[in-house]
Amino acid sequence: MNVSGETDDRHHTIYLTRASDDASALAKTSESAMRRYFYDALASYLSLYVRPEDEILEIDPRSADLGRRFSNYKAVARVAELMTTERDPAACILLNGTVHYERDIQEMLTQLRRFLGGGERVLFVYYSMLWQPLARLAAKLGLRSRSPEQNWIAHQDLENFCHLADLEIVRRDMKLLCPLPVPFLANFLNRYLAPLPFFRLFTMVNIAVARPLNPAREARPSVSVIVPARNEAGNIDSILARCPMMGTRDEIIFVEGNSTDDTWNKIQEAARAYDGPHRLVIAQQKGKGKGNAVRLGFDLASNDVLMILDADLTTPPEELPKFYEAIIGNKAEFVNGSRLVYPMEKQAMRFFNILANKFFAIAFSFVLGQRFKDTLCGTKVLSRAHYKRLAATRKFFGDFDPFGDFDLLFGAARMGLKIVEIPVHYCERTYGTTNIQRWRHGLILLRMLVFAARRMKFLGQETRHTR
């Protein structure tokens, strides 16, 4: 009996040991699957801001999981190492969970700001306080590494820390309702429900994009004013007479596009007779649409600040200095006009156009993550340097914008630029008729909105590293 009992005990011990090993192996497998799914999802979200050619520097990484998913990645052990690290002036500085473990977040961010040149973007990844109990439970069950977070901060806390360190948050996203790789369910929850207003309150991952705040420039850079002109012969002289000088070498670039009146002849005559302070550049577009004309004008521009002025003069040229001061004063990196603040002149905009403007403003605000009151105003301003970076990856959103406004808005939002709206007085047309076809162009806008939503809001893991 004793021998038999010893044998049974030994078999029982072996069984328990095997069961324990199996449970341990299962936990490790589960943790590995969760980590793989989580970091694949996180890389997909971050790739919205980190383009394939962008350099990403992660400070004090807790693991190598994320670095393996980006080709142009560097790990930096401490903030101070940025001083001696060669990097792109527009590099992305990643703090993945770092704020959870820092003893003094304000000091860390203040030190970080001292080493930034101004063109970088700082990407914060931090986790919702609602998930704190579940994170601790997962650690106890062996479903995640035991690295308990010390700080669980709210959005307002991070904004305050950034404010104290001369950083400004320009965009914030909330992602990931289900961190488990549950077939079909996880994709549905994370891709389609998590971005929606109510459900995003319960998401796990917060991503904030911040820019370094620089003092206003003392120098006054010159401006290139791009004027797309189609059937606007009666407005050419007024544009030249009314467009103000803002820098010392400002230029006006007329791009004529397939007019049925004598706009091109009028531009040529005006250029020959003009003796004002601006440098004049004139061109005819080979393609079609305002978007093609804007891109040609930007390519011809030689100055540091780029502006779009519609040739119909419904936005007064006299208001362009407001846009200029916002750019050079570092209040904005992309300035968008808004016609829906001040009273409009009679017949300046029809009722259904106003409704469409309000709808698209709300929709694009949701998709782009920054507030817009009027996305359809033609007056937009940005620096030439930012435009070059934006144009290099235009294909990310497709090349079907006939207006020339929306690929600029999409690109600026993706780059994490600070977007500010400036109210303008919207005037009634005094010459010609509008080139906008309400229903046809409205359908194109809807198509662009859906496309942008898929690329920027309802992200799937297959979108990672797409140009």
C-alpha positions in Angstrom: 0.0 0.0 0.0 2.8 2.4 0.9 4.5 1.7 -2.4 1.3 2.2 -4.3 0.5 5.4 -2.3 4.0 6.8 -3.0 3.5 6.1 -6.7 0.1 7.8 -6.6 1.6 10.8 -4.8 4.5 11.0 -7.3 2.1 10.8 -10.3 -0.1 13.4 -8.6 2.9 15.7 -8.2 4.0 15.2 -11.8 0.5 16.0 -12.9 0.3 19.2 -10.8 3.8 20.2 -12.1 2.7 19.6 -15.7 -0.5 21.5 -15.1 1.4 24.4 -13.6 3.8 24.3 -16.6 0.9 24.2 -19.0 -0.8 27.1 -17.2 2.5 29.1 -17.2 3.0 28.4 -20.9 -0.6 29.3 -21.7 -0.2 32.6 -19.8 3.0 33.4 -21.7 1.3 32.5 -25.0 -1.6 34.8 -24.0 0.7 37.6 -23.0 2.7 37.2 -26.3 -0.5 37.3 -28.4 -1.8 40.3 -26.5 1.5 42.2 -26.8 1.7 41.5 -30.5 -1.9 42.6 -31.0 -1.5 45.7 -28.8 1.7 46.9 -30.5 0.4 46.2 -34.0 -2.6 48.4 -33.1 -0.5 51.1 -31.5 1.9 51.2 -34.5 -1.1 51.5 -36.8 -2.4 54.5 -34.8 1.0 56.2 -34.6 1.6 55.7 -38.3 -1.0 58.4 -38.9 1.5 60.9 -37.6 4.8 59.1 -38.4 5.1 58.8 -42.1 7.4 56.0 -43.5 10.2 58.5 -44.2 9.9 60.3 -40.8 12.4 59.7 -38.1 11.0 58.5 -34.7 13.0 58.8 -31.5 11.5 56.9 -28.5 12.8 58.2 -25.1 13.3 55.5 -22.5 11.5 52.7 -24.2 10.2 50.0 -21.9 10.5 47.3 -24.6 11.6 46.8 -28.2 8.2 45.8 -29.4 7.3 49.2 -31.0 10.7 49.9 -32.4 10.6 46.7 -34.5 7.5 48.1 -36.3 9.1 51.3 -37.6 11.9 51.3 -40.1 13.4 54.8 -39.2 13.4 54.3 -35.4 15.9 55.2 -32.8 15.9 54.5 -29.0 17.1 57.3 -26.7 17.8 56.3 -23.1 17.4 59.7 -21.5 16.1 63.1 -22.6 19.5 64.7 -22.2 20.8 62.4 -24.9 18.8 64.4 -27.5 21.5 67.1 -27.2 24.1 64.8 -28.8 21.8 62.7 -31.0 21.7 63.5 -34.7 18.1 63.8 -35.8 15.9 65.3 -38.5 14.6 68.8 -37.6 11.1 67.4 -38.1 11.6 64.2 -36.1 8.8 62.7 -34.0 9.8 62.4 -30.3 7.8 59.5 -28.8 7.0 59.2 -25.1 5.3 55.8 -25.0 3.9 55.5 -21.5 6.8 57.5 -20.1 4.6 59.9 -18.2 3.3 56.9 -16.1 6.7 56.3 -14.7 8.4 59.7 -14.4 8.8 61.0 -10.8 8.7 64.6 -12.0 6.8 65.0 -15.3 7.1 68.8 -15.4 10.9 68.7 -15.1 11.2 66.0 -17.7 9.1 68.0 -20.2 10.9 71.2 -19.4 14.2 69.5 -20.1 12.8 68.0 -23.3 11.7 71.4 -24.6 15.2 72.8 -24.2 16.5 70.3 -26.7 13.9 70.8 -29.3 14.4 73.0 -32.3 10.8 73.8 -33.1 9.9 71.6 -36.0 9.6 68.4 -34.1 6.4 66.8 -32.9 6.1 65.1 -29.5 3.9 62.1 -29.4 2.5 61.1 -26.0 1.0 57.6 -25.5 -0.7 57.3 -22.1 -3.5 55.2 -20.7 -7.0 56.0 -19.4 -7.5 55.9 -15.6 -10.6 53.8 -16.1 -8.3 50.9 -17.1 -6.2 51.0 -14.0 -8.0 48.2 -12.2 -8.0 46.0 -15.3 -4.2 46.7 -15.9 -3.4 45.5 -12.4 -5.6 42.4 -12.7 -3.9 41.5 -16.0 -0.5 41.8 -14.3 -1.6 39.5 -11.5 -3.0 36.9 -14.0 0.3 37.0 -15.9 -1.4 38.5 -19.0 1.0 41.5 -19.0 4.5 42.2 -17.7 4.5 43.4 -14.1 5.4 47.0 -14.5 2.9 48.9 -12.4 2.3 52.5 -13.5 3.0 55.1 -10.9 1.1 58.1 -12.4 -2.4 57.9 -13.9 -3.0 61.3 -15.3 -6.1 62.9 -17.0 -6.1 64.8 -20.3 -6.2 68.1 -18.4 -3.2 67.1 -16.4 -1.1 66.5 -19.5 -2.3 69.8 -21.1 -1.2 71.6 -17.9 2.2 69.9 -17.9 2.7 70.8 -21.5 1.6 74.4 -20.9 4.2 74.7 -18.1 6.9 73.3 -20.4 6.1 75.6 -23.4 4.6 72.7 -25.4 1.1 72.9 -27.0 -1.1 69.9 -27.6 -2.6 70.3 -31.1 -4.4 67.0 -31.4 -5.6 64.2 -29.1 -7.0 60.8 -30.1 -8.6 58.0 -27.9 -8.2 54.5 -29.2 -8.7 50.8 -28.4 -11.8 49.5 -26.7 -10.6 45.8 -26.8 -6.9 45.0 -26.2 -7.5 41.3 -26.7 -7.1 39.8 -30.2 -10.7 38.4 -30.3 -11.4 37.6 -34.0 -13.9 40.0 -35.7 -15.1 41.5 -32.4 -11.8 43.3 -31.6 -11.6 44.8 -35.1 -15.3 46.0 -35.0 -14.9 47.5 -31.5 -11.5 49.2 -32.1 -12.0 50.4 -35.6 -15.7 51.4 -35.8 -17.0 52.0 -32.3 -13.9 53.4 -30.5 -13.8 56.7 -32.5 -17.4 57.5 -31.8 -18.2 60.2 -29.2 -19.8 58.0 -26.5 -17.6 54.9 -26.9 -14.4 56.8 -26.9 -14.9 57.7 -23.2 -14.1 54.0 -22.4 -11.1 53.6 -24.6 -7.7 52.5 -23.2 -5.1 54.4 -25.2 -4.7 58.1 -25.4 -2.4 59.7 -28.1 -1.6 63.4 -27.9 0.4 65.3 -30.4 2.2 68.4 -29.1 4.4 71.1 -30.8 7.1 73.2 -29.2 6.1 76.8 -28.7 8.6 79.1 -30.2 8.8 82.9 -29.7 7.4 85.0 -32.5 9.8 85.7 -35.3 11.4 89.1 -35.4 12.1 89.0 -39.1 9.1 89.5 -41.4 9.2 86.9 -44.1 7.8 87.6 -47.6 4.6 86.2 -49.0 3.5 84.5 -52.1 -0.2 85.1 -52.8 -1.6 82.5 -55.1 -4.7 83.6 -57.1 -6.4 80.9 -59.1 -8.5 82.7 -61.7 -11.2 81.2 -64.0 -13.6 83.6 -65.6 -12.6 86.5 -63.3 -11.5 89.1 -65.9 -13.4 91.9 -64.1 -11.5 91.3 -60.8 -7.9 91.3 -61.9 -7.3 95.1 -61.5 -9.0 95.2 -58.1 -6.8 92.4 -56.9 -3.6 94.2 -57.8 -4.9 97.5 -56.3 -6.2 96.0 -53.1 -3.7 93.3 -52.2 -1.5 94.6 -49.3 2.3 94.2 -48.9 3.2 92.2 -45.8 6.8 91.3 -46.3 9.5 93.1 -48.2 9.5 91.0 -51.4 5.9 89.9 -51.7 4.7 88.4 -55.0 1.3 87.7 -56.5 1.0 84.6 -58.7 -2.0 84.5 -61.0 -2.8 81.0 -62.4 -5.4 81.2 -65.1 -7.5 78.1 -65.7 -9.5 77.4 -68.8 -11.5 80.6 -68.8 -14.3 81.2 -71.3 -14.0 85.0 -70.9 -10.8 87.1 -71.5 -9.3 86.5 -68.1 -5.9 85.4 -69.5 -5.7 88.5 -71.7 -6.6 90.7 -68.8 -3.9 89.2 -66.6 -1.3 89.7 -69.3 -2.4 93.3 -69.8 -2.4 94.0 -66.1 1.1 92.5 -65.7 2.5 94.7 -68.4 1.0 97.9 -66.9 1.6 97.1 -63.3 4.1 99.3 -61.4 3.2 98.4 -57.9 5.4 96.9 -55.1 4.6 93.3 -55.8 6.5 90.9 -58.0 4.1 89.4 -60.5 4.1 85.9 -61.8 1.5 84.7 -64.3 0.9 81.2 -65.6 -1.8 79.0 -67.3 -2.6 75.7 -65.8 -2.5 72.6 -68.1 -4.8 70.6 -65.8 -8.3 71.4 -64.6 -9.8 72.6 -61.3 -8.8 75.0 -58.6 -6.7 72.3 -56.8 -4.5 71.9 -59.9 -4.1 75.7 -60.1 -3.2 76.0 -56.4 -0.5 73.3 -56.7 1.0 75.0 -59.8 1.0 78.3 -58.0 2.7 76.8 -54.9 5.3 75.3 -57.1 6.0 78.7 -58.7 6.2 80.4 -55.3 9.6 81.6 -54.1 8.7 83.1 -50.7 8.4 81.6 -47.2 4.7 82.2 -46.6 2.1 80.8 -49.0 -1.4 82.2 -49.2 -4.5 81.4 -51.3 -6.7 84.3 -52.4 -9.8 83.5 -54.4 -10.1 85.8 -57.4 -13.8 86.4 -56.9 -12.8 88.8 -54.0 -15.6 87.5 -51.7 -12.9 87.4 -49.1 -11.4 90.9 -49.0 -7.6 91.0 -49.7 -7.3 93.7 -47.0 -7.8 90.9 -44.4 -4.8 88.9 -45.5 -2.4 90.6 -42.9 -4.4 88.9 -40.1 -3.4 85.6 -41.5 0.2 86.7 -41.9 0.4 87.9 -38.3 -0.9 84.6 -37.0 1.8 82.7 -38.9 4.7 84.9 -38.0 3.5 85.3 -34.5 3.6 81.5 -34.1 -0.1 81.5 -33.1 -0.7 79.0 -35.9 1.1 76.8 -38.4 -1.9 76.6 -40.8 -4.5 79.3 -40.9 -7.9 78.7 -42.3 -10.5 81.5 -43.1 -14.0 81.3 -41.6 -16.9 83.1 -43.3 -19.5 82.0 -40.7 -18.7 84.3 -37.8 -19.4 87.9 -39.1 -22.6 88.8 -40.9 -22.5 88.2 -44.6 -23.4 90.6 -47.3 -26.8 89.9 -49.0 -26.6 87.0 -51.5 -23.0 86.2 -50.5 -24.0 82.7 -49.7 -27.3 80.9 -50.3 -29.2 79.1 -47.5 -28.4 75.5 -48.6 -24.8 76.4 -49.0 -24.7 77.6 -45.4 -26.2 74.3 -44.3 -23.7 72.4 -46.3 -20.9 74.5 -44.8 -22.0 73.8 -41.3 -22.4 70.1 -41.9 -19.0 69.7 -43.5 -17.4 71.8 -40.7 -18.8 69.5 -38.0 -17.9 66.4 -40.0 -14.3 67.5 -40.7 -13.8 68.6 -37.2 -14.6 65.1 -36.0 -12.4 63.4 -38.6 -9.4 65.8 -38.4 -9.4 66.2 -34.6 -9.2 70.0 -34.6 -12.1 72.4 -34.5 -13.4 73.9 -37.8 -16.3 76.3 -38.3 -15.8 76.7 -42.0 -13.8 74.2 -44.1 -14.9 75.6 -47.5 -13.4 79.1 -47.2 -10.8 79.4 -50.0 -8.3 81.5 -48.0 -5.7 79.3 -46.5 -2.1 80.1 -45.3 0.9 78.0 -44.4 4.7 78.1 -44.6 6.5 76.9 -47.7 8.5 74.5 -45.7 5.4 72.8 -44.3 3.8 72.7 -47.7 6.8 70.8 -49.2 6.5 68.2 -46.5 2.8 68.0 -47.0 3.0 67.7 -50.7 5.6 64.8 -50.5 2.9 62.5 -49.1 -0.2 63.8 -50.8 -1.0 60.3 -52.1 -1.9 59.2 -48.5 -5.3 60.9 -49.0 -5.6 60.4 -52.7 -5.2 63.0 -55.5 -8.8 63.8 -56.2 -9.4 67.1 -54.5 -10.6 69.5 -57.2 -10.7 72.5 -54.8 -7.1 72.5 -53.5 -8.3 73.1 -50.0 -8.8 69.7 -48.5 -5.6 67.9 -49.2 -4.0 70.9 -47.4 -6.3 70.5 -44.4 -5.9 66.7 -44.3 -2.1 67.0 -44.7 -1.8 69.7 -42.0 -3.9 67.6 -39.6 -1.8 64.5 -40.2 1.4 66.4 -39.7 0.1 67.7 -36.3 0.3 71.3 -37.4 -1.5 73.9 -35.2 -4.5 74.9 -37.2 -6.3 78.2 -36.4 -9.3 79.8 -38.0 -9.5 83.6 -38.6 -13.0 85.1 -39.2 -13.3 87.0 -42.4 -16.0 89.3 -43.8 -17.7 87.4 -46.6 -18.7 89.7 -49.5 -21.1 89.4 -52.4 -19.6 88.8 -55.8 -19.4 91.9 -58.0 -18.3 90.2 -61.2 -19.2 86.9 -62.9 -20.8 83.8 -61.4 -19.5 81.2 -59.0 -17.5 78.2 -60.4 -18.9 76.0 -57.7 -21.4 73.3 -58.8 -23.4 72.7 -55.6 -24.5 69.1 -56.0 -21.6 67.7 -58.0 -19.0 69.3 -55.8 -21.0 68.3 -52.7 -20.8 64.6 -53.7 -17.1 65.0 -54.2 -16.8 66.5 -50.7 -18.7 63.6 -49.2 -16.3 61.2 -51.0 -13.3 63.0 -49.6 -14.8 63.0 -46.2 -15.4 59.3 -46.2 -11.9 58.6 -47.5 -10.3 60.9 -44.9 -12.4 59.2 -42.1 -11.1 55.8 -43.1 -7.5 57.0 -43.2 -7.6 59.2 -40.0 -10.4 58.1 -37.7 -11.6 54.6 -38.4 -8.1 53.0 -38.6 -7.4 49.4 -39.2 -4.1 47.7 -38.7 -3.7 47.3 -42.5 -3.3 51.1 -42.8 0.0 51.1 -41.1 2.9 52.6 -43.0 0.8 53.5 -46.0 2.0 56.6 -47.8 
